Amino acid sequence: MYSSGDADLLNDLGPSAPFEPKRRKAPTNRWQGSEIPPPPPPPGKSPPTIPLEAPPRLKGHAIPQDWKNICKLGEEDDEVQRAHVALDAFVRAYNDHLSITKAYIHLHRRLLWSEEIQLEGDLALFNLEGDKATTFEKTGRYLRLTVAGLAEKRPSLLVGDYLRARLRGETTIQYIGQVEIVEREDVLLCFDNRLHNAYISGQRVEIQFILNRRPLRLFHQGLEYVTPDLTKNVLFPSEDPSHEALMTTKDVTASPFNRNVGDNPEQWRAVSRIVDRSHMPYPFVVFGPPGTGKTTTLVEAILQFVKSEPMLKVLVCAPTNTAADVLCKRLTQMNTTEMLRLMAYSRNPREVDPEVLRYTNQEDGQFVMPRIAKIEGMRVVVATLSTASR
């Protein structure tokens, strides 16, 4: 390794001790005592139902106690590494797709359990307990709570999320509140009337935020759909695309939608290979640091697909609403009859870019799940991974 610069400064900036991975945070201790749930939503306030064929019931997928014990001992990383080694051995042998499937599920269950423990620990940092106890403000049928950092999603609270509240000094009763409205750094919460009626202005309350486990439960449900056929044909395909096919991919004959992509040989070659699917059955991965044109390349490929194959439908997924909105905005040259930006009901339409909003499933100022016929009639559907999984 070659280094340059002031030797003393480099020495001062050097490590003072061997690197040790940051330990996962232990989840917060839940309060003891009875829990009083929030009242049911009034008529017309229930989340819109999904007008699809009834999906499988979403299981709880709680973290097993033995995994919690392993994490308490700090041995989870070793267990995950062993699971990874076992999967790698089966994949290299590549003669037992059932064993590969079981090892794949075994590994990813443990990764999800570890992720959940970390998320709970991270969320607990924002709890308002002890000296951090706060106050409510009565606002109609709601109790308003100001949460510093909410606008920066630290913590992130969405409509439909829950939290625990108790009067400071109270140890026998806690109330579960549901988030009904989110405003900048305020949330309007619905609690049982007993708390709403008993609360006196200025009275201190303690708050524990509750992790929304639904995305994690959806990931666990997804693992239940991993079969040997899926393992063989999608996750670990055995058929290699020929080197000759990859190197002789023909350019897309159509003109580029984005002239800058057409003028960039690497981007245009990537678009050509994606569209002609010479890489199949392997996925085509576009990677690179920020600002190198990944999103621009994907948008061009989507538009070329839509133009060249009239029967093709494209599902565009991103991990966050922000990323999904960016993709949708880049595709706004499509008609609203061709593209749908599928939104979760919990999102506030006022926070969505007007250019994106006209592609959404909105009725009476609220996002709703459109009928399946509308979804199927679209050429392109843009959604977060969580929304798409439903």
N, C-alpha and C positions, 0 to 999 in steps of 0.2 A: 504494500500500500504506500502511495506517495502522498505526502502532505507538505503544504507550504504555509508561510506566515511566521509570525513571532513565536519562537519556541516556548518562551515562558507563558505567553497567553494560551497557546495550545495545551500546555500542561495544566494551567489553571482550569481550562474548560473540559479537561478529561474526566472520565468517570472516577468517582471516589470509592466505589464499591461495586462488586459484581452485580449485574442486572438480576432483579427478581421480579417476576410477573406480579402485577397488582392482584391482591386477593379479592375474591368476590365478596361483596358486602352481604352480611347476613340480613335476612328480611326483618322488618321491624316487629316488635312484640305486639300482638293484637291485644286490645283492651279486654279485660274480663267483664262479665256482667251481661245482662240481657240486651239484645238488639231489637230496636223498634224500626221496622221497615217504613219506607215512604208510602203514601197512599197511592192507589192506582190512578193513572192519568185520567183526566176528565174526557168525556166524549169528544172525538175529533182530534185529540192530542196523541193518540197512540201512533207508534211508528208505522208507516205504510207497510202492508204485507207484500211479500214477493209473489206475484201472480204466476208462479211456475209450478211444475209438478212438485209435490211435497218432497223436499230433500231429506236425506237421512238425519235423524235427530242428532244434534251436536252433543257429544259426550263431555263430561267434566274434565277428563284428562288431568287429574290432580297429580302433583309431584309425589311419587312414592316415598314413604317414610325412610326406606333404606337408602334412597339417593340423598335425602336431606341429611342423614347421618354421615354419609360419605363426604358430603360438602362440609359438614361441621368439622370433620377430621382433616380437611384440606386435601383430600385424595381424589377429587373429581377429575383433575387434569390427567392424572395417571390412568384413571378408568377410561376416559375418552380416548387417550392415546392408544390403549390396548384395543379398544373397539375399532379405531381407525386402522391399526395394523392388521387386525383380523379381516376387515373388509378388503384391504389392499391385497392380502394374500389370496382371497377367493377370486378377486378380479383378475389377478395375474394368472391364476390357474385357468380361469374362464371355461370351466366344464360343468359347473353346477349353479345354474341360475337361481335355484331355490335358496341355496346357501348364501349367494350374493345378496338376494332380496332380504333375507332375514338379517344379515350383517348390516346392510344399509339402514334398515329400520332401527336396529339396535343402536347404531351409532347416533342417528339423528334424534331419536327419543332423548338420549342423554344430553345432546347439545341443546335441545329445546328446554329441558329441565334446568340446565345450567343458566341458559339465557333468562329464564323466568326469575330465577333467584337473583340474578344481577339486576334485572329491571325493578324488582321489588325493593332491593336495597337502594337503587338510585332514586326511586320515587319517595322512599322514606326520608330522604334528605330534606324534602320540602314540607314535611309534617310540621304543623303549628302546635307544638306541645310545650308544657312548662312555661318558661319565660317568653316563648314565642306565641303564646295563646293570643287570640285575636277577638274581634267582635263581629256581630251580624248587624245588618240594617234591614228593618222590616220594609218590604216593598210589595204592597198588595198581598197576594197569597204566597209570596216567596220570601225567603231570607237571602239577602244579598251578602256575598262574601268577596272581599277584595284580596286578590292573591298576587303579590309582587312577583313579577317575572312571567305572568301568564301570557302577555302579549308576545313574548319571545319563546313561548312554549316551554317554559321552565317553572313549573311543570306544565304538561300538556293536558288540557281538560276539554272534552267534547260533549255535546248534548247527548244525554243518555248515560254518561259516566256516573259513578257513585263515590261518595266519601263518608267517613264516619265523623260524628260530632258529639261532644259531650260538654256539659257545663263544667267549668274548671272546678276541681275538687270532687266532682261526682265520680264514683267508681262502680256503681251498680247498674246504671242505665246508659246506653249509648244509642244514638239515632243515626239511621242511614239516610243520607240525603241524595237526591238525584238531580243532576245538572239539567236544567230546563232551558236556560238561555246563557250564552257566552258573549260578553262584551269586553273588549280590550283587556283590562285587568280585573274585571268583575265577573262573577258567575251568580246567577239567580237559581237558588236551590229550593226544591220541594221537599219538605219534611212532614212527618206526622204532626197533626194539629196540636198535640200535647206540647211539643217543643215550641211551635210557633206561638201558641197562646201564653206559655210560661216565660218566654224569653223577655227580659227587661233590657231596654236600650242601654248599651255600654257594658253589659255583662260579658265577662270573658269566657270564651269557649276554646276548646282544644279540637284540632282537626287532624285526622289521618286520611291520606289519599289512598284510594283503592285501585290497584292495577286492573285495567281492562284486559281480561284474559282471553277475550274472544279471538283475536288474531292468533294467539298461541294455540288455542283449541282447534282453530281451522287448520293450522300447520300439522297438528297431530292427526286430525281427520284425513289430511292429504296423505299421510304415511300409510293409512289403512288402504289406500287405493294403489299402493305400490305392489305390483305382481311380478312374477318371473317374466311374463311377456313384456311388461313395461321396462323391466331391468334390461332385458336382452335387446330390445328394439330402440329404446330411447335413452335410458340413463347410462348404459354401458354397451353401446352397439358394437358388434363384432365386424361388420362389413366396412372396410376402409374405402373411402373414395380414392380412385387412382390418382397418383401424382400427376400423370399426364392430363387428366381431366381438370385438375385444379390449375395447372399451368397454361392450359389452352382455352380457358374460359373466354367466350366471345363477349365483347362489349354489348351492352344493351343498345339495340338499334334505335330506340326512341331518343328524342332530344331530351336533355335534362330539364327538370322543372326549375332547378336552381343552377344558374350559369356557373357559379363558383365551384359547384361540385363537378360539373363537366370539365372545367379547366384544371381540376386537381386529379392527376392520374391515379393516385392511390385511392382517393375517395370513389372515383368512378369505377375502378376495378372492384372495390368492395361491393358497391351497389350491383354491379354486373353479376358477381358471384352469388350474392344473396338472391337475386331475382331468378337466375337460371338454376339455382339449387344444386349445383354440382358438388357441393360439400356434403350433401345428404348421405347417410342418416345422421351425421354429426351436426350440432348446432353451429351457426356462424357467430363467432364472438368478435365484437368490435370493442377494442379497449384502448386506453390512452389517457394521459393526464388532462386536466380541465383545459378547455379552449382549443382542443385539437380537431373538433368537428364531428364528434361521435353522434350527437343528436341530429346534426344536419345530414349526416350520412344515412341514419335510420329513417328520417323523414323522407328523404329522396327515394329510398328503397320502398317504403310504404306506398308512395304516390305512383311509382313505376309498377308495383304489383297491381294496384287498383286499375290503372290504365290498361295494362297488358292482359289481364285475366278477369273478364267481366263477371265470372262466377265466384271468384275468390273473395273471402271475407277475412278481415284482419282484426285480431284482438291485440290491442296495444296496452301493455301493463307497465306500471312504474311503482316503486315502493312507497311514494308519498304523493299527496295531492298536489304539492307544488310541482313535482317532476311531471306528473300526468297533465297538469294544466299547461306546462311549457310545450309538451308534445302536441297537445290539442291546438294550441295557439299557432304552432308552426304548420298545422294542417288545415287552417281555416280557409284555404282556397277551395276546399270541398264544400258541397252544399249541405245544409242542415238536414236534408232528406237522405244523405249518404253517410253522415258521421254522427255518432252519439257520444257525448262525454257523460258517462254514467257516474252519478254522484251518490254518496251515502246520504241518507235522510238527515244525519246529525250535522251536516255541514251548513253553515250560514250562507245563503245566496248573496248577501251583501258583501261577502269577502271574496267573491269570485270576479275575475276580470270580465267586463262586459263582452269582449270578443269571444270568450269561452262560454259565457252564460247562455248565449243563444243556441248552443249545441246541447244543452243539458235537459234533464228530465225534471222540469219545474212546473208546479201547479200551485196557485194561490200563495206564492211566496215561500214555498217549501219544496224541497227535492223529494220526489217519489220514485218508486221503482216502476218503470214502464212495463207494459204488457209484453209477454215473450214474443209476440208477433212483431212488435216494433223493433225489438232488439235484433231478431233474426233478419229483419228487412234492411238493416244497415250494412254498408260495405265495411265501415271501420267503427269499432267501439273502443273508446279510451277509458281506462279505469285504473284504480289502485289495485294492487294484488289482493288486498283484503276484500274489497268490494267485488272483484271478479270471481273470487273463490266461492261466493254465495250463489 
